[in-house]
Amino acid sequence: MSSITMKQGEAKTITFTVTDSDGVAIDCSSTTLSFVVVEQSGQPAKISKIDGDFNKTNAATGILLLPLNDTDSDIPAMLYVSQLKIIFNSTNIDKSVDIDFTIERSAI
């Protein structure tokens, strides 16, 4: 996933699928997750989610769900930078990916 787009005030569940370089699903059931959205690196978070905010029901198959509610996306319309961070607890391996995060102006 290289980008996420939401409208202001929209609730949405984001699906992350974690795979290795061969496209094989990675077991994420023993991980600690975080997700943050900022205007620019080093600035305060507009959206910040911790491990308990994720739905890990299908984490063993590499699928992670992150529900965002309407107040999460009630921020100015613009392009942000977001980061999903995954810490594999059994190996202390820390991986992250930067994702473009766009909030579009609501028509209403």
VOBA-1610 file (N, C-alpha, C; in pm, whole numbers, padded with zeros to 5 digits, always signed):
BEGIN
Met+00085-00117+00000Met+00000+00000+00000Met+00090+00123+00000Ser+00068+00210-00096Ser+00152+00330-00102Ser+00074+00457-00072Ser-00060+00449-00068Ser-00138+00568-00037Ser-00273+00531+00023Ile-00324+00624+00103Ile-00456+00611+00164Ile-00526+00744+00140Thr-00653+00737+00099Thr-00732+00858+00078Thr-00862+00847+00155Met-00894+00953+00227Met-01020+00962+00302Met-01079+01099+00284Lys-01209+01111+00304Lys-01274+01241+00307Lys-01279+01291+00451Gln-01284+01422+00468Gln-01297+01479+00600Gln-01423+01424+00667Gly-01411+01381+00790Gly-01524+01332+00866Gly-01571+01193+00828Glu-01494+01122+00747Glu-01531+00986+00705Glu-01476+00883+00803Ala-01554+00780+00829Ala-01506+00665+00905Ala-01466+00557+00804Lys-01355+00490+00830Lys-01305+00392+00734Lys-01216+00293+00807Thr-01218+00169+00763Thr-01125+00069+00814Thr-01018+00046+00708Ile-00894+00066+00747Ile-00782+00048+00656Ile-00729-00094+00674Thr-00707-00161+00562Thr-00653-00296+00564Thr-00508-00293+00520Phe-00420-00343+00605Phe-00278-00357+00572Phe-00252-00507+00553Thr-00188-00543+00443Thr-00148-00681+00419Thr+00004-00685+00420Val+00060-00758+00513Val+00205-00761+00532Val+00260-00888+00466Thr+00350-00867+00370Thr+00410-00979+00297Thr+00561-00962+00289Asp+00629-01071+00258Asp+00774-01063+00238Asp+00802-01026+00093Ser+00928-01023+00053Ser+00965-00979-00082Ser+00913-01073-00190Asp+00875-01195-00153Asp+00818-01290-00249Asp+00665-01285-00252Gly+00606-01196-00173Gly+00461-01184-00169Gly+00393-01282-00076Val+00471-01351+00008Val+00416-01446+00103Val+00377-01373+00231Ala+00257-01402+00280Ala+00206-01337+00402Ala+00298-01364+00520Ile+00319-01261+00601Ile+00401-01271+00722Ile+00310-01276+00843Asp+00335-01370+00931Asp+00258-01384+01055Asp+00285-01263+01145Cys+00182-01184+01170Cys+00195-01063+01253Cys+00122-01078+01387Ser+00093-01201+01426Ser+00018-01221+01549Ser+00098-01187+01674Ser+00230-01192+01667Ser+00315-01157+01782Ser+00390-01028+01753Thr+00315-00925+01722Thr+00375-00795+01690Thr+00314-00685+01776Thr+00384-00574+01781Thr+00331-00452+01840Thr+00323-00350+01726Leu+00208-00288+01710Leu+00182-00199+01597Leu+00158-00056+01641Ser+00191+00037+01552Ser+00152+00176+01572Ser+00133+00240+01434Phe+00052+00345+01432Phe+00024+00417+01308Phe+00014+00564+01344Val+00079+00648+01266Val+00077+00791+01293Val+00064+00868+01161Val-00008+00980+01166Val-00023+01069+01051Val+00025+01208+01094Val+00117+01266+01015Val+00171+01399+01043Val+00172+01482+00916Glu+00176+01616+00933Glu+00191+01703+00816Glu+00330+01686+00756Gln+00430+01690+00842Gln+00570+01674+00802Gln+00644+01604+00915Ser+00751+01538+00880Ser+00831+01467+00979Ser+00870+01561+01093Gly+00858+01512+01216Gly+00896+01590+01332Gly+00784+01676+01389Gln+00670+01683+01320Gln+00558+01763+01370Gln+00464+01677+01453Pro+00378+01739+01534Pro+00284+01662+01616Pro+00189+01579+01529Ala+00147+01465+01582Ala+00059+01375+01509Ala-00081+01433+01496Lys-00138+01420+01379Lys-00279+01453+01356Lys-00366+01332+01389Ile-00313+01212+01362Ile-00377+01087+01397Ile-00270+00998+01458Ser-00300+00935+01569Ser-00205+00845+01634Ser-00281+00724+01687Lys-00239+00605+01645Lys-00304+00481+01689Lys-00198+00387+01746Ile-00236+00315+01849Ile-00145+00221+01914Ile-00193+00078+01890Asp-00115-00018+01936Asp-00141-00159+01910Asp-00285-00201+01940Gly-00339-00158+02051Gly-00474-00196+02089Gly-00583-00144+01998Asp-00551-00046+01914Asp-00649+00010+01821Asp-00667-00078+01697Phe-00571-00168+01672Phe-00575-00254+01554Phe-00660-00378+01580Asn-00722-00429+01475Asn-00790-00558+01479Asn-00692-00660+01422Lys-00647-00753+01508Lys-00548-00854+01467Lys-00609-00993+01448Thr-00739-01000+01425Thr-00807-01128+01409Thr-00739-01216+01303Asn-00695-01157+01194Asn-00631-01231+01085Asn-00482-01203+01074Ala-00421-01161+01184Ala-00278-01125+01182Ala-00188-01241+01144Ala-00226-01363+01175Ala-00144-01480+01141Ala-00129-01494+00990Thr-00223-01437+00914Thr-00215-01441+00768Thr-00168-01308+00710Gly-00111-01223+00796Gly-00054-01095+00751Gly-00154-00983+00733Ile-00278-01003+00773Ile-00381-00901+00752Ile-00408-00827+00883Leu-00391-00696+00878Leu-00412-00608+00993Leu-00518-00505+00956Leu-00614-00484+01044Leu-00719-00387+01019Leu-00707-00272+01118Leu-00721-00151+01067Leu-00716-00032+01152Leu-00841+00052+01129Pro-00936+00047+01223Pro-01055+00132+01208Pro-01022+00277+01245Leu-01060+00368+01157Leu-01049+00511+01184Leu-01192+00565+01189Asn-01221+00647+01289Asn-01357+00700+01300Asn-01366+00839+01239Asp-01485+00894+01238Asp-01508+01023+01173Asp-01431+01137+01238Thr-01402+01127+01367Thr-01325+01234+01431Thr-01176+01224+01396Asp-01127+01103+01367Asp-00987+01088+01324Asp-00961+01166+01196Ser-01056+01159+01102Ser-01036+01223+00972Ser-01087+01367+00967Asp-01130+01419+01080Asp-01178+01558+01084Asp-01060+01653+01103Ile-00973+01654+01001Ile-00853+01738+00999Ile-00848+01810+00865Pro-00768+01916+00852Pro-00765+01990+00726Pro-00734+01901+00604Ala-00801+01932+00495Ala-00778+01860+00370Ala-00640+01893+00315Met-00558+01790+00299Met-00424+01806+00245Met-00355+01670+00238Leu-00235+01667+00182Leu-00154+01547+00178Leu-00069+01541+00304Tyr-00077+01430+00375Tyr+00000+01405+00496Tyr+00096+01289+00471Val+00182+01266+00567Val+00267+01148+00566Val+00223+01060+00682Ser+00204+00932+00654Ser+00170+00840+00762Ser+00275+00730+00769Gln+00281+00666+00884Gln+00378+00559+00902Gln+00314+00446+00981Leu+00324+00325+00925Leu+00287+00204+00995Leu+00415+00143+01049Lys+00419+00119+01179Lys+00538+00060+01242Lys+00500-00074+01301Ile+00583-00175+01271Ile+00560-00311+01319Ile+00684-00358+01393Ile+00666-00397+01518Ile+00776-00455+01595Ile+00744-00603+01614Phe+00832-00687+01561Phe+00817-00831+01577Phe+00877-00868+01712Asn+00792-00893+01810Asn+00834-00912+01949Asn+00929-01029+01970Ser+00914-01136+01894Ser+00997-01255+01915Ser+01141-01234+01870Thr+01164-01139+01778Thr+01299-01118+01724Thr+01351-00976+01747Asn+01268-00890+01805Asn+01303-00749+01823Asn+01336-00679+01692Ile+01279-00728+01582Ile+01295-00662+01452Ile+01189-00554+01442Asp+01231-00435+01403Asp+01146-00317+01394Asp+01140-00275+01248Lys+01022-00278+01188Lys+01003-00240+01048Lys+00899-00130+01041Ser+00917-00041+00944Ser+00817+00062+00924Ser+00808+00095+00775Val+00695+00152+00738Val+00674+00195+00600Val+00602+00330+00602Asp+00649+00421+00517Asp+00584+00551+00502Asp+00478+00540+00393Ile+00363+00601+00417Ile+00249+00593+00326Ile+00191+00732+00308Asp+00167+00774+00182Asp+00098+00900+00158Asp-00044+00887+00212Phe-00089+00989+00284Phe-00221+00988+00347Phe-00291+01118+00309Thr-00394+01108+00227Thr-00463+01226+00178Thr-00601+01239+00241Ile-00628+01357+00292Ile-00763+01391+00338Ile-00821+01486+00233Glu-00934+01444+00175Glu-01002+01528+00076Glu-01115+01605+00145Arg-01139+01723+00093Arg-01246+01807+00148Arg-01381+01739+00129Ser-01460+01743+00230Ser-01594+01688+00222Ser-01682+01781+00140Ala-01772+01724+00061Ala-01860+01804-00023Ala-01968+01875+00058Ile-01989+01830+00181Ile-02095+01890+00264Ile-02035+01990+00360
//
